[in-house]
Amino acid sequence: MKDFTRRESFKLLAAAPLLTTSLHHSAWAMKAEKPSAQPDWSRLVIDGMLHRTPDPRNLSGWGYAVSLFLYGQYLFYKRTKERKYLDYIQGWVDKHVNDEGVIDRPITALDYVLPGNLLLILHKETGQKKYKTAADTIRHTFDNYPRTEDGGFWHALSRQHQLWLDGIFMGMPFLVRYGAAYGESKYTFDEAAKQFEIYASHLNDPKSGLMFHAYDESGVQPWADPTTHHSAYFWCRAIGWFGMALIEVLELMPHSHPQREKLIAQLRQLCEAYTRYQDKETGLWFQILDKGDDPNNWRETSSSCMYTYTLSMAVKRGYIAKHYAEVAAKGYKGVLTQLSKDDDGFGHIANICEGTNVGDLAYYYNRPRRTDDFHGLGAFLIMNEHMRTV
């Protein structure tokens, strides 16, 4: 998300569905190299990070990108049951949450909500009260968090009147997981459904099926269209956050919820668009999705992981037709081309866009392409722990 900073049983955080799927046995599924024939890339990538930063207290501060990586590491821990990986997660959280459950920074942005997923995990895994106390703090931040006139949560206190697609994933999966865990499902599902609707009303592009990066209710930002107040470009990771958020919320939302079918319809639209704009040559997706012919554009890895995961999960749950499994398989194959091993056997992931604001076309094209940025590591682990079972 800023992306504006440098930047599981209660179904345990929907981790079970993250770890299970079945792809349609299509031509592409047969062509794509099976995960079982691959090295255990999750292990290689995680161990590489633990080698570089053996003390989790030396990771970055309370924020969404490192938390995304640690959430992906938790999914790996759920498969392997190797305690050191859970201990590492706990070590990072304990750096930022004291024995009374006080978080070392105020929740002034949706970015700072996403780490709350780790609090829910650790409360379930350890039973320690401080994690629930800290999670309560984040949950109740929403009670007075600023909104647009139509009720959308601002991206941050420092991003007044702005909605960013990223914010949906930063906040809503935590909110519905909290509600499912602690008896507050009615409010949390209703709120999440409302947020999806509001964000889509401002950022959805019916023509392409894609979504714009951000909306400024006040219309004062230089990137805001004078009439619609949304930004101009279809930035890959923002749209990936939104798709993954739909999957995560639908995993817990009751089938009887009146807004469920609307969320599924939005997901279908996105999956169709993901398919339309996939690079046919590599299976990856571009930094700006609809400008694949522009020589200044480039194929970005974190969003490609997000789209692959979302498509495959949507097929698994029956939200979209089985033939989309071909698209997911091609995406997975493409992502694997971005992985490498160093001389010590650790895994690395290339071509990850670092944290990104809203900007003009040149700004998106010129974003630094990082190796082993947390955005890509986390998205890859979520995708890979799912795709390993395909």
N, C-alpha and C positions, 0 to 999 in steps of 0.2 A: 504494500500500500504506500504512503510515502513512508505509504511510500513518501510522506512528507518529512520524515526524519531519516538520518543515515542509519538511516533506518535499517473415560470408558465405563450384581453389576447393573447400573442404570442404563444398560446397553453400552457398556462402558464407553461413554463419550462417542458412541457410534463407531468404536474402533473395530468391532467385529465385522460390520459391513465394509469397513475400509480394508479388511484383510481377506475378504472372500468375494469371488466373482466367477462367472463362467462366460467366456466369449463364444460367440457363434463360430463354428468351424468353417470359416470362409477361406477364400483363396488367399487373402492377405494374412489371415491368422496362420495359415499353413506356411506362408512365405516368411513371416516374421520369425526370427530366431527365438525359440522358447526360452523363458527366463531360466529354466532348469539347466539349459545348456550354457548359460552365462555364468561368470563368476558371481558370487554373492555381492553384488555391487552395493547393496545397502550397508553391509558390514565394512566393505573397503572404504566407502565414503565416510561413514561414522568413525571408524578407527583412525582414518586420516585426520579428522578434526580433533579427536581425543589425543592423538600424537602431537599435533601442533599446539594444542591448548589442554594439557593434562589436568589443570585445575579449572573447573567450570566457573569459579569465581572470577577468572580472568577473561571470560567472555564479555560481550557488550552488555550494557545496562538493560533495565526493564523495558522491553520493547517487543514488537511483533515479529521481526525477521528471525532473530535468534530463537524465539519461542516456537516459530514454525518449524525450524530445524529440530528443536528438542521434542516437539510433538511427533515429528516423523521418527525420531529416535525411539520414542515410546512405542510406536507401532512395531518397530524392530524388536524391542524388548519383549513385547507381547508374543512374538513368534519364537524367540530364542530362550526366553526366561533367564537370561544371564543378568544377574543382579547389578553388576557394575554399571550397566547402561541406565538403569533406573536411579541408582545412586548419583550418577553424574547429573541427571536432571534435577534431583533433589538438592544437590550441592549448589546449582545455579539459583534455584528458587530461594533457598535459605540465605543466600547472599543478599537478597532483596526483601525478604519477609522476616520480621523478627519474631521472637517467641510469643508475642502478644497478637500476632497476625497483622501487624502494621506494614504496609508496603512502603518502600523507601522513595516513592515518588507519587505525586497526586495523579489521578486519572483525568487528565485534561484533554485527552484525545482518544478516539476510537482505537488508535494504534496500541494504546496501553491497556485495552480490554483483552486483546487476544491472549496474552500470557495467562489470563485467568483460567484458560483450559488446563494448564498445568496444575493449578491449584485444585481443580476438581479431581484430576487424576491422583494427585498426591493425597488428598483427603480420603479417596476411595482406597488407595493402596496402603496407607499408613494409619489411618484413623486419627491423625493428629488434628486437634481442634483449630490450630492456628491457620491451617489452609482453608478451612471453611470460613473462619472469620475474615480472612483476606478476600475470599470469593464473595462474601456478603458485601464487603465494601464496594467491590466493583459492580455487583448487581445493583446496589442502591444508588450508585452514581447515575444510573439511567433515570431515577425519579425526578431529578432536577437538571438533567443534561439539556443544553440548549437545542432548540429545534427550529426548522424553517416554519413559516406560517402554516404550511399544510402538514407539519408533524414529522418531517424527516430529521434525523439526528445530524447535527453539524459534524463535519469531519474532525474538527478540533476547535478548541476555544480560540486558537490562533488562526483558524480558517473560518471566520465568521460567515454565516449564511451559505456555506458551501457544502454540497454533497459530492463525495467522491465514490466511485464504484467500489474501490478498495474497502471502504468503511463497512460495507455489508458483511464481508468475511471477517473483518476485525471484530465486530460486535455480535452479530446474530447467532452464530453457532455457539458461542459461550452462553448467551442468554437462554437459548432453548435447552441446552445441556444442564444449566443451573436449574431451570424450572422443572425438568424431568427428574433431576436428582433430589430436589428439596421441596416438592409439592407446590410449585407455582406455575404449572404448565399452562393454565388458561391464559394468564397474562402474557407469558413469554411467547407462546405461539401466536397469539393475536398481534402482539407487538411486532414480531418478526415478519409476519405476513403483511402488516401495514407498511413496514419499512421497505420491503421488496416492491410493493405497489408504488409507493411514493418515488423511490429511486428510479424505477422503470418509467414512470410517467414523465420524468424530466430528461432521462438519459437514453431511452430506447430509440433506435432508428428503425422503423418498420421496413424501410426500403431494403436495407442491407441485412437486417436481422442482428446487427451488431449494436454496441452501446458506446456512447461517448464517455470519456474519462471522468468529467466533472461538470457540475452545475453550480452557478453562483446566483442565488436568489436576488441579491442586490444588483447584479449586473455590472458591478464596478471593476471586476477583474479584467485585465487586458485581453485575456483569452476568451471571455464570455461573449457569445453572439448577442448583438444588440436586441434581437427579438426573442430568441429562445433562452438565452442566458447559459446555454451549455457550451462546452469546449468543442473544438473542431475535429479532433482526430480520434481514431479507434486504436487506442494503445493496448497492446496485447495482454499485459499482465492484469490490468484493471478488469478486463472482460473475463479473464481467467479466475480472478478472485470471486466475481459474481456467480459464475457457473459452479464453482466448488461450494460456495455458500448455499446455493439452492440444493445441491446434493446433501450436504450435511444437515440442513434443517429438515428436508423431506425424510431423512432417515428416522427422525424422532417424531415428526408431526403425525397425529392420528389420521387414519384414512377418512374419518368422519369430519375432519375440520373443513369448514365451509370455503376456505381459501386455498385448499390443497391443489385443486385442479388448475387454478390460476397459476400457481407456482410451477406446476408441471408443464403448462403451456409455455411459460417463459423459458423453461429449460429446453423444451423442444425447439423453440425458435433459435436459441443459442447454439444448440447442437447442429442444427441445419447450417447455421452461419459458420461454425467451426469447420464443418465439412467443405463448404463452398470456398473458404479462403485458405485451406491447407495447401502448402506447397507440394505440388504433385511429384516433384523431383525427389525431395528429401523426406517428406512426411512431417516436416517441422512447420512452424508458423512464424510469420514475420513480426518484427517490432511494431510496425504500423500495418494492421492486418490487410487492408484493402489496397495496398500500394506495393505489391510484390514485384512489380516490374520496374520499380525505381531502383537504379543502381546504388543509391545511397542507403537503401533499406537493408536490413540484415535479419537473419533467422535467430530467434531468441529462445533459450532453453527452458527457463522457468515456466513460461506460459505454455510451451509445448507439453510439459509435464502436466500442467493443470488441465488442459483440454483433453489430453489422452485419458487422464483419470476420470474426468467428468463424463466423457463419452462412454467409457467402458462401464462405469457405474450406472449410467442411465440405461444402457442396454441390459445390464444385470437386473435392474429393478423393473424392467418392462415399460419404462417411460418413452422409449424410442424403439424403432424397429431394429431387428437383429443385424441388418446389413451395416449399421453404423460401427459394428465391431471391427469391420475392415479398416475403417478410418482410425480407430484407436490402435489397432495392431500396427498400422503404418506409422502412426505417431510414436509409438513405443520404440519401433525399430529406428526411427530417426533420432530420438533422444539418445539411444545407446551409442550413436556415432559421436556424441559429444563427451563421452566418458573415456578416461584413460587411466593407466596405472603408472606410477613413478617407479624408480629403481628399488624402493623399499616395499613395493606392493600395495601402496595406498591408492585409493581411488580419487579422481578429480573430475569435476564437471565444468565445462567451458561455456562461454558465450551467454552469460547471465547478466541481464541488465541490472545495474545497481538501483537503489532507491530513487524514485523518480517523482518529481512534481508535475504540475500541469504546464504545458508550454506549447510552443509552435513546432512546426514539422522538423525544422533543423535541430531543435532542442532534443526531441525524441531520437532522431537519427544519431546524434552525437553523444548520447549517454554512454558512459564507460561500460565496456563489456568485460565482466569479471569472471575469474575462475574461482569456484568454491564460495561464491557469495551465498549468504544464508537463504536468500529468496529461492535460489535454485536448489540448494541442498535440501531444504524442507519440502519443496514441491516434488522433487524427485523421490524422496523417501515415501511420501504419501502415495504417490503413483506406483512406485516399484513394489511396495509391500502389498498392494492390491494386484498388480499385474503378474507377480510371481505365481499366483494361483491360476492364471489363465491357461 
